[in-house]
Amino acid sequence: ILPSLKEKKRYLVFEILAMDKIKDFKNVKNEIFSGIQSFLGQLDYGKAGVMFLKDLWFKEKQKGILSVNSKYVDKVKMGLILIKKLEGKDVILNVINVSGILNKAKKYV
């Protein structure tokens, strides 16, 4: 595939602000995906191509990185901001940085 035909990606670095630390990665991942999907709808969620980079989830810092289509960055950021509960705890999801290069995104984690 030619590079000009490939989907352009952006990497969203986010952090979870909560009183207690979030421990279970799978539940958090599923709740984040369902929160974004409820805001975007199924069609736009598929077009946005949201992927959680599993090896870049840091339990101690409560930060993670999402890969998103460049055209849907603002909508996914809004979907993250609207998530208010994870694992039954009140949380705030804060988007720290958006980058086009994964190595630059890792610097913010």
CYANA upper distance limits for C-alpha pairs under 8 A (distance plus 0.5 A):
  1 ILE  CA      5 LEU  CA      7.19
  1 ILE  CA      6 LYS  CA      7.52
  2 LEU  CA      6 LYS  CA      7.26
  7 GLU  CA     69 ASN  CA      7.24
  8 LYS  CA     69 ASN  CA      6.36
  8 LYS  CA     70 SER  CA      6.10
  9 LYS  CA     67 SER  CA      6.94
  9 LYS  CA     68 VAL  CA      6.01
  9 LYS  CA     69 ASN  CA      5.20
  9 LYS  CA     70 SER  CA      5.71
  9 LYS  CA    100 GLY  CA      6.96
 10 ARG  CA     67 SER  CA      6.33
 10 ARG  CA     68 VAL  CA      5.80
 10 ARG  CA     69 ASN  CA      6.63
 10 ARG  CA     70 SER  CA      5.90
 10 ARG  CA     73 VAL  CA      7.79
 10 ARG  CA     98 VAL  CA      7.07
 10 ARG  CA     99 SER  CA      6.12
 10 ARG  CA    100 GLY  CA      5.13
 10 ARG  CA    101 ILE  CA      7.83
 11 TYR  CA     65 ILE  CA      6.88
 11 TYR  CA     66 LEU  CA      6.09
 11 TYR  CA     67 SER  CA      5.18
 11 TYR  CA     68 VAL  CA      6.75
 11 TYR  CA     98 VAL  CA      6.07
 11 TYR  CA     99 SER  CA      5.68
 11 TYR  CA    100 GLY  CA      6.55
 11 TYR  CA    101 ILE  CA      7.65
 11 TYR  CA    102 LEU  CA      7.01
 11 TYR  CA    105 ALA  CA      7.03
 12 LEU  CA     65 ILE  CA      5.96
 12 LEU  CA     66 LEU  CA      5.55
 12 LEU  CA     67 SER  CA      6.91
 12 LEU  CA     68 VAL  CA      7.86
 12 LEU  CA     95 VAL  CA      7.38
 12 LEU  CA     96 ILE  CA      8.11
 12 LEU  CA     97 ASN  CA      6.49
 12 LEU  CA     98 VAL  CA      5.16
 12 LEU  CA     99 SER  CA      7.20
 12 LEU  CA    105 ALA  CA      7.96
 13 VAL  CA     63 LYS  CA      7.65
 13 VAL  CA     64 GLY  CA      6.37
 13 VAL  CA     65 ILE  CA      5.10
 13 VAL  CA     66 LEU  CA      7.12
 13 VAL  CA     95 VAL  CA      6.44
 13 VAL  CA     96 ILE  CA      5.99
 13 VAL  CA     97 ASN  CA      5.73
 13 VAL  CA     98 VAL  CA      6.82
 13 VAL  CA    105 ALA  CA      6.94
 13 VAL  CA    108 TYR  CA      7.55
 13 VAL  CA    109 VAL  CA      7.56
 14 PHE  CA     63 LYS  CA      6.11
 14 PHE  CA     64 GLY  CA      6.10
 14 PHE  CA     65 ILE  CA      6.85
 14 PHE  CA     66 LEU  CA      8.49
 14 PHE  CA     93 LEU  CA      7.17
 14 PHE  CA     94 ASN  CA      5.97
 14 PHE  CA     95 VAL  CA      4.75
 14 PHE  CA     96 ILE  CA      5.80
 14 PHE  CA     97 ASN  CA      7.72
 15 GLU  CA     61 LYS  CA      8.23
 15 GLU  CA     62 GLN  CA      6.16
 15 GLU  CA     63 LYS  CA      4.69
 15 GLU  CA     64 GLY  CA      6.95
 15 GLU  CA     93 LEU  CA      6.30
 15 GLU  CA     94 ASN  CA      5.82
 15 GLU  CA     95 VAL  CA      7.01
 15 GLU  CA     96 ILE  CA      7.53
 16 ILE  CA     62 GLN  CA      6.01
 16 ILE  CA     63 LYS  CA      6.84
 16 ILE  CA     91 VAL  CA      7.09
 16 ILE  CA     92 ILE  CA      6.40
 16 ILE  CA     93 LEU  CA      5.30
 16 ILE  CA     94 ASN  CA      6.96
 17 LEU  CA     62 GLN  CA      8.15
 17 LEU  CA     91 VAL  CA      6.10
 17 LEU  CA     92 ILE  CA      5.56
 17 LEU  CA     93 LEU  CA      6.78
 17 LEU  CA     94 ASN  CA      7.89
 18 ALA  CA     22 ILE  CA      8.46
 18 ALA  CA     89 LYS  CA      7.97
 18 ALA  CA     90 ASP  CA      7.03
 18 ALA  CA     91 VAL  CA      5.29
 18 ALA  CA     92 ILE  CA      7.17
 19 MET  CA     90 ASP  CA      8.48
 19 MET  CA     91 VAL  CA      8.35
 21 LYS  CA     59 LYS  CA      8.43
 21 LYS  CA     62 GLN  CA      7.72
 22 ILE  CA     28 VAL  CA      8.21
 22 ILE  CA     59 LYS  CA      7.96
 22 ILE  CA     62 GLN  CA      7.74
 22 ILE  CA     86 LEU  CA      8.48
 22 ILE  CA     87 GLU  CA      8.19
 23 LYS  CA     59 LYS  CA      7.53
 24 ASP  CA     28 VAL  CA      6.94
 25 PHE  CA     29 LYS  CA      6.57
 26 LYS  CA     30 ASN  CA      6.71
 27 ASN  CA     31 GLU  CA      6.57
 27 ASN  CA     87 GLU  CA      7.65
 28 VAL  CA     32 ILE  CA      6.54
 28 VAL  CA     86 LEU  CA      6.83
 28 VAL  CA     87 GLU  CA      7.58
 29 LYS  CA     33 PHE  CA      6.69
 29 LYS  CA     52 PHE  CA      7.83
 30 ASN  CA     34 SER  CA      6.59
 31 GLU  CA     35 GLY  CA      6.52
 31 GLU  CA     86 LEU  CA      7.16
 32 ILE  CA     36 ILE  CA      6.72
 32 ILE  CA     80 LEU  CA      7.67
 32 ILE  CA     83 ILE  CA      7.82
 33 PHE  CA     37 GLN  CA      6.53
 33 PHE  CA     50 VAL  CA      8.43
 34 SER  CA     38 SER  CA      6.50
 35 GLY  CA     39 PHE  CA      7.01
 35 GLY  CA     79 GLY  CA      6.99
 35 GLY  CA     80 LEU  CA      7.64
 35 GLY  CA     82 LEU  CA      8.12
 35 GLY  CA     83 ILE  CA      6.48
 36 ILE  CA     40 LEU  CA      6.66
 36 ILE  CA     45 TYR  CA      7.96
 36 ILE  CA     76 VAL  CA      6.89
 36 ILE  CA     79 GLY  CA      5.10
 36 ILE  CA     80 LEU  CA      6.72
 36 ILE  CA     83 ILE  CA      8.49
 37 GLN  CA     41 GLY  CA      5.74
 37 GLN  CA     42 GLN  CA      6.65
 37 GLN  CA     45 TYR  CA      6.12
 37 GLN  CA     79 GLY  CA      8.33
 38 SER  CA     42 GLN  CA      8.33
 39 PHE  CA     79 GLY  CA      6.07
 40 LEU  CA     44 ASP  CA      6.04
 40 LEU  CA     45 TYR  CA      6.15
 40 LEU  CA     75 LYS  CA      7.70
 40 LEU  CA     76 VAL  CA      8.21
 40 LEU  CA     79 GLY  CA      7.74
 41 GLY  CA     45 TYR  CA      6.44
 42 GLN  CA     46 GLY  CA      6.68
 43 LEU  CA     47 LYS  CA      6.92
 44 ASP  CA     48 ALA  CA      6.42
 45 TYR  CA     49 GLY  CA      7.09
 45 TYR  CA     50 VAL  CA      7.66
 46 GLY  CA     50 VAL  CA      8.20
 47 LYS  CA     69 ASN  CA      8.03
 48 ALA  CA     68 VAL  CA      6.37
 48 ALA  CA     69 ASN  CA      5.52
 48 ALA  CA     71 LYS  CA      7.97
 48 ALA  CA     72 TYR  CA      5.98
 48 ALA  CA     73 VAL  CA      8.49
 48 ALA  CA     76 VAL  CA      8.39
 49 GLY  CA     67 SER  CA      8.02
 49 GLY  CA     68 VAL  CA      6.12
 49 GLY  CA     69 ASN  CA      6.37
 50 VAL  CA     66 LEU  CA      7.13
 50 VAL  CA     67 SER  CA      6.16
 50 VAL  CA     68 VAL  CA      5.33
 50 VAL  CA     69 ASN  CA      7.78
 51 MET  CA     66 LEU  CA      6.11
 51 MET  CA     67 SER  CA      5.55
 51 MET  CA     68 VAL  CA      7.21
 52 PHE  CA     64 GLY  CA      8.36
 52 PHE  CA     65 ILE  CA      6.85
 52 PHE  CA     66 LEU  CA      5.17
 52 PHE  CA     67 SER  CA      6.84
 53 LEU  CA     57 TRP  CA      7.61
 53 LEU  CA     64 GLY  CA      8.00
 53 LEU  CA     65 ILE  CA      6.33
 53 LEU  CA     66 LEU  CA      6.49
 53 LEU  CA     67 SER  CA      7.57
 56 LEU  CA     64 GLY  CA      6.37
 56 LEU  CA     65 ILE  CA      6.71
 57 TRP  CA     62 GLN  CA      8.01
 57 TRP  CA     63 LYS  CA      6.59
 57 TRP  CA     64 GLY  CA      5.02
 57 TRP  CA     65 ILE  CA      7.45
 58 PHE  CA     62 GLN  CA      6.11
 58 PHE  CA     63 LYS  CA      5.91
 58 PHE  CA     64 GLY  CA      6.80
 58 PHE  CA    109 VAL  CA      8.34
 59 LYS  CA     63 LYS  CA      7.57
 61 LYS  CA    109 VAL  CA      8.20
 63 LYS  CA    109 VAL  CA      6.76
 64 GLY  CA    109 VAL  CA      7.76
 65 ILE  CA    105 ALA  CA      8.26
 68 VAL  CA     72 TYR  CA      7.41
 68 VAL  CA     73 VAL  CA      6.88
 68 VAL  CA     76 VAL  CA      8.32
 69 ASN  CA     73 VAL  CA      7.16
 72 TYR  CA     76 VAL  CA      6.66
 73 VAL  CA     77 LYS  CA      6.63
 74 ASP  CA     78 MET  CA      6.77
 75 LYS  CA     79 GLY  CA      6.72
 76 VAL  CA     80 LEU  CA      6.69
 77 LYS  CA     81 ILE  CA      6.75
 77 LYS  CA     95 VAL  CA      7.43
 78 MET  CA     82 LEU  CA      6.82
 79 GLY  CA     83 ILE  CA      7.35
 80 LEU  CA     93 LEU  CA      6.66
 80 LEU  CA     94 ASN  CA      8.29
 80 LEU  CA     95 VAL  CA      8.43
 81 ILE  CA     92 ILE  CA      7.64
 81 ILE  CA     93 LEU  CA      6.15
 81 ILE  CA     94 ASN  CA      7.27
 81 ILE  CA     95 VAL  CA      8.45
 83 ILE  CA     91 VAL  CA      8.21
 83 ILE  CA     92 ILE  CA      7.75
 83 ILE  CA     93 LEU  CA      7.46
 84 LYS  CA     90 ASP  CA      6.37
 84 LYS  CA     91 VAL  CA      5.86
 84 LYS  CA     92 ILE  CA      6.59
 84 LYS  CA     93 LEU  CA      8.28
 85 LYS  CA     89 LYS  CA      5.80
 85 LYS  CA     90 ASP  CA      5.22
 85 LYS  CA     91 VAL  CA      5.93
 85 LYS  CA     92 ILE  CA      8.49
 86 LEU  CA     90 ASP  CA      7.25
 86 LEU  CA     91 VAL  CA      7.06
 96 ILE  CA    108 TYR  CA      7.93
 97 ASN  CA    105 ALA  CA      7.65
 97 ASN  CA    108 TYR  CA      7.67
 98 VAL  CA    105 ALA  CA      7.61
 99 SER  CA    104 LYS  CA      7.08
 99 SER  CA    105 ALA  CA      6.16
100 GLY  CA    104 LYS  CA      8.45
100 GLY  CA    105 ALA  CA      8.45
101 ILE  CA    105 ALA  CA      7.00
102 LEU  CA    106 LYS  CA      6.74
103 ASN  CA    107 LYS  CA      7.27
104 LYS  CA    108 TYR  CA      7.88
105 ALA  CA    109 VAL  CA      7.72
